[in-house]
Amino acid sequence: MPELKCTVQTCVHNTQFLCALDSIVVGGDEAKNPKETRCDSFQERKSEGMMQGYKSGSVNAVGEGKVMASDRSKIDCKAVECVYNESCKCEAGKISVEGSNACQKEGTECATFTCR
């Protein structure tokens, strides 16, 4: 099963390069390239203490510590010009969010985005 990969190490939801959320929102309603998209679900990790739940084994509803791309109803996509966007749901087989040192959602991007 495909998974949601994430290189945004500054996000509280990042667990071993996978997203630990049950669902995410990809923004960029006027995007024509990946740099014009963003992960609207990004939350900056302010301190090591915020990660304790994830390190101690907390996982999402899927039970794997990641959002499974097969559960596409959980990946809302506002980037309507993306070839994988089907009625604001992502239909990509694999999703990758990037922005390793982001301090806010505008520093992230959906690397899977491909313009129609």
Backbone as CSV, one residue per row, in Angstrom:
resi,resn,N_x,N_y,N_z,CA_x,CA_y,CA_z,C_x,C_y,C_z
1,MET,0.836,-1.184,0.000,0.000,0.000,0.000,0.881,1.248,0.000
2,PRO,0.567,2.249,-0.830,1.355,3.487,-0.852,1.241,4.246,0.462
3,GLU,2.220,5.091,0.738,2.219,5.849,1.971,2.526,7.315,1.714
4,LEU,2.244,8.144,2.688,2.524,9.566,2.598,3.895,9.819,3.208
5,LYS,4.877,10.068,2.358,6.231,10.340,2.823,6.372,11.829,3.108
6,CYS,7.196,12.169,4.095,7.368,13.550,4.494,8.801,13.801,4.947
7,THR,9.453,14.785,4.322,10.816,15.136,4.716,10.838,16.359,5.626
8,VAL,9.677,16.854,6.025,9.593,18.060,6.846,9.863,17.699,8.307
9,GLN,11.138,17.659,8.661,11.558,17.255,9.997,11.134,18.230,11.090
10,THR,10.749,19.442,10.724,10.323,20.444,11.700,8.834,20.358,12.017
11,CYS,8.127,19.408,11.435,6.685,19.247,11.667,6.439,18.257,12.811
12,VAL,5.510,18.579,13.689,5.195,17.698,14.819,4.611,16.366,14.367
13,HIS,4.088,16.312,13.156,3.439,15.094,12.666,4.391,14.131,11.961
14,ASN,5.645,14.543,11.766,6.614,13.712,11.071,7.168,12.654,12.021
15,THR,7.001,11.403,11.641,7.518,10.277,12.406,8.319,9.391,11.468
16,GLN,9.621,9.450,11.564,10.511,8.649,10.733,10.209,8.818,9.247
17,PHE,10.060,10.063,8.813,9.816,10.446,7.429,8.449,10.004,6.890
18,LEU,7.507,9.737,7.781,6.130,9.438,7.415,5.215,10.354,8.212
19,CYS,4.031,10.646,7.679,3.085,11.504,8.378,2.245,10.678,9.348
20,ALA,2.120,11.166,10.581,1.377,10.452,11.616,-0.061,10.944,11.756
21,LEU,-0.504,11.814,10.862,-1.886,12.300,10.918,-2.846,11.328,10.237
22,ASP,-4.108,11.379,10.649,-5.144,10.578,10.005,-5.509,11.138,8.636
23,SER,-5.352,12.452,8.462,-5.673,13.094,7.194,-4.833,14.355,7.042
24,ILE,-4.617,14.767,5.811,-3.899,16.010,5.547,-4.649,16.820,4.503
25,VAL,-4.271,18.092,4.407,-4.808,18.982,3.383,-3.621,19.565,2.631
26,VAL,-3.630,19.411,1.309,-2.609,20.015,0.452,-3.222,21.272,-0.137
27,GLY,-2.577,22.412,0.086,-3.061,23.687,-0.432,-2.346,24.073,-1.705
28,GLY,-2.916,25.071,-2.384,-2.314,25.571,-3.624,-3.318,25.625,-4.739
29,ASP,-4.461,26.269,-4.489,-5.552,26.262,-5.467,-5.184,26.876,-6.815
30,GLU,-4.141,27.691,-6.879,-3.699,28.265,-8.158,-2.339,27.720,-8.595
31,ALA,-1.878,26.650,-7.959,-0.544,26.097,-8.223,-0.401,25.590,-9.651
32,LYS,0.774,25.878,-10.216,1.150,25.375,-11.544,2.427,24.538,-11.455
33,ASN,3.043,24.497,-10.248,4.239,23.689,-10.015,4.295,23.353,-8.525
34,PRO,5.129,22.388,-8.138,5.181,21.954,-6.736,5.470,23.079,-5.743
35,LYS,6.314,24.033,-6.101,6.685,25.120,-5.188,5.496,26.009,-4.832
36,GLU,4.433,25.946,-5.600,3.236,26.752,-5.334,2.202,25.987,-4.508
37,THR,2.554,24.783,-4.070,1.683,23.993,-3.189,2.227,24.069,-1.772
38,ARG,1.477,23.535,-0.810,1.923,23.518,0.587,1.109,22.484,1.346
39,CYS,1.668,22.036,2.459,0.921,21.158,3.354,0.225,22.047,4.377
40,ASP,-1.077,22.216,4.225,-1.847,23.055,5.145,-1.991,22.415,6.520
41,SER,-1.607,21.158,6.640,-1.685,20.457,7.928,-0.398,20.611,8.738
42,PHE,0.612,21.262,8.178,1.895,21.460,8.859,1.720,22.207,10.177
43,GLN,2.411,21.705,11.206,2.501,22.389,12.499,3.945,22.286,12.949
44,GLU,4.556,23.427,13.187,5.960,23.448,13.563,6.189,22.820,14.931
45,ARG,7.224,22.004,15.010,7.638,21.420,16.274,8.408,22.498,17.028
46,LYS,7.882,22.918,18.165,8.496,23.995,18.953,9.520,23.476,19.939
47,SER,9.284,22.266,20.470,10.215,21.692,21.436,10.198,20.184,21.331
48,GLU,11.213,19.568,21.843,11.314,18.102,21.815,10.162,17.454,22.569
49,GLY,9.627,18.120,23.596,8.537,17.572,24.392,7.277,17.311,23.593
50,MET,7.070,18.089,22.524,5.877,17.902,21.699,5.921,16.592,20.935
51,MET,7.090,16.006,20.765,7.221,14.769,20.010,7.108,13.527,20.881
52,GLN,7.006,13.666,22.160,7.012,12.509,23.057,5.948,11.481,22.705
53,GLY,4.731,11.916,22.371,3.669,10.981,22.027,3.997,10.159,20.801
54,TYR,4.637,10.786,19.814,4.994,10.066,18.603,6.135,9.095,18.868
55,LYS,7.116,9.483,19.660,8.252,8.613,19.932,7.866,7.426,20.801
56,SER,6.829,7.605,21.627,6.453,6.504,22.509,5.517,5.510,21.833
57,GLY,5.240,5.742,20.561,4.484,4.738,19.828,3.092,5.161,19.409
58,SER,2.717,6.421,19.572,1.409,6.853,19.096,1.349,6.688,17.590
59,VAL,0.204,6.264,17.104,0.029,6.095,15.671,-1.322,6.659,15.269
60,ASN,-1.527,6.789,13.971,-2.810,7.306,13.502,-3.855,6.196,13.460
61,ALA,-5.021,6.528,12.944,-6.132,5.572,12.915,-5.829,4.356,12.046
62,VAL,-4.913,4.506,11.085,-4.553,3.379,10.237,-3.720,2.381,11.027
63,GLY,-3.051,2.877,12.100,-2.267,1.998,12.946,-0.838,1.822,12.487
64,GLU,-0.404,2.600,11.526,0.932,2.440,10.982,1.801,3.668,11.189
65,GLY,1.254,4.730,11.797,2.033,5.951,11.954,2.173,6.721,10.666
66,LYS,1.265,6.508,9.725,1.324,7.199,8.438,-0.059,7.230,7.804
67,VAL,-0.253,8.147,6.907,-1.489,8.211,6.139,-1.312,7.311,4.934
68,MET,-2.206,6.394,4.740,-2.115,5.493,3.603,-2.801,6.117,2.402
69,ALA,-2.091,6.235,1.292,-2.633,6.884,0.103,-3.835,6.133,-0.471
70,SER,-4.019,4.881,-0.120,-5.188,4.150,-0.603,-6.467,4.685,0.045
71,ASP,-6.325,5.365,1.172,-7.465,6.000,1.826,-7.520,7.445,1.351
72,ARG,-7.746,7.618,0.056,-7.643,8.928,-0.577,-8.649,9.940,-0.050
73,SER,-9.733,9.481,0.577,-10.692,10.419,1.137,-10.047,11.218,2.263
74,LYS,-8.920,10.746,2.783,-8.222,11.409,3.871,-7.190,12.420,3.371
75,ILE,-6.922,12.459,2.071,-5.949,13.392,1.526,-6.684,14.393,0.650
76,ASP,-7.067,15.512,1.280,-7.769,16.566,0.561,-6.747,17.403,-0.187
77,CYS,-7.022,17.675,-1.442,-6.085,18.430,-2.274,-6.798,19.614,-2.910
78,LYS,-6.286,20.787,-2.613,-6.841,22.022,-3.170,-6.112,22.441,-4.439
79,ALA,-5.051,21.716,-4.811,-4.288,22.017,-6.030,-5.035,21.435,-7.228
80,VAL,-6.049,22.148,-7.681,-6.970,21.638,-8.702,-6.328,21.426,-10.069
81,GLU,-5.167,22.019,-10.320,-4.487,21.840,-11.602,-3.574,20.618,-11.627
82,CYS,-3.517,19.873,-10.532,-2.676,18.676,-10.462,-3.362,17.507,-11.180
83,VAL,-2.595,16.727,-11.916,-3.150,15.582,-12.633,-3.721,14.525,-11.694
84,TYR,-3.285,14.520,-10.437,-3.751,13.527,-9.475,-4.979,13.983,-8.685
85,ASN,-5.410,15.214,-8.904,-6.552,15.755,-8.182,-7.851,15.297,-8.844
86,GLU,-8.656,14.578,-8.096,-9.947,14.096,-8.570,-10.995,14.541,-7.559
87,SER,-11.757,15.584,-7.900,-12.774,16.136,-7.006,-12.189,16.495,-5.639
88,CYS,-11.042,17.147,-5.670,-10.327,17.618,-4.464,-9.837,16.485,-3.561
89,LYS,-9.652,15.317,-4.117,-9.039,14.181,-3.423,-7.825,13.747,-4.239
90,CYS,-6.758,13.367,-3.556,-5.550,12.951,-4.246,-5.669,11.502,-4.711
91,GLU,-5.363,11.286,-5.984,-5.414,9.945,-6.576,-4.020,9.425,-6.925
92,ALA,-2.975,10.086,-6.431,-1.608,9.633,-6.721,-1.331,8.316,-6.003
93,GLY,-0.518,7.486,-6.589,-0.149,6.221,-5.975,0.832,6.387,-4.828
94,LYS,1.561,7.523,-4.820,2.554,7.806,-3.785,2.609,9.316,-3.604
95,ILE,2.649,9.774,-2.390,2.649,11.202,-2.108,3.880,11.540,-1.280
96,SER,4.542,12.642,-1.651,5.728,13.077,-0.923,5.620,14.569,-0.621
97,VAL,5.690,14.913,0.661,5.699,16.305,1.104,7.132,16.654,1.467
98,GLU,7.617,17.810,0.984,8.996,18.218,1.234,9.054,19.603,1.856
99,GLY,10.202,19.912,2.426,10.424,21.195,3.077,11.131,20.994,4.393
100,SER,12.296,20.372,4.361,12.975,19.880,5.554,13.107,20.859,6.712
101,ASN,13.328,22.131,6.460,13.532,23.091,7.547,12.410,24.117,7.644
102,ALA,11.221,23.771,7.230,10.100,24.711,7.224,9.756,25.197,8.629
103,CYS,9.397,26.464,8.715,8.933,27.053,9.974,7.440,27.327,9.919
104,GLN,6.891,27.286,8.718,5.457,27.480,8.511,5.035,26.720,7.265
105,LYS,3.737,26.576,7.063,3.236,25.748,5.963,3.717,26.227,4.597
106,GLU,3.983,27.523,4.447,4.462,28.044,3.165,5.857,27.538,2.809
107,GLY,6.557,26.965,3.753,7.880,26.391,3.504,7.825,24.934,3.089
108,THR,6.618,24.398,2.939,6.439,23.002,2.538,5.902,22.944,1.116
109,GLU,5.949,21.773,0.513,5.372,21.600,-0.819,5.052,20.137,-1.080
110,CYS,4.095,19.921,-1.958,3.779,18.569,-2.407,4.660,18.272,-3.611
111,ALA,5.681,17.453,-3.412,6.620,17.132,-4.484,5.998,16.239,-5.549
112,THR,4.852,15.657,-5.254,4.169,14.778,-6.198,3.360,15.578,-7.227
113,PHE,3.095,16.832,-6.942,2.294,17.679,-7.823,2.826,17.658,-9.248
114,THR,1.925,17.430,-10.213,2.235,17.489,-11.638,1.100,18.243,-12.295
115,CYS,1.436,19.350,-12.973,0.405,20.177,-13.585,-0.225,19.464,-14.779
116,ARG,-1.516,19.636,-14.933,-2.249,19.034,-16.068,-1.733,19.526,-17.396
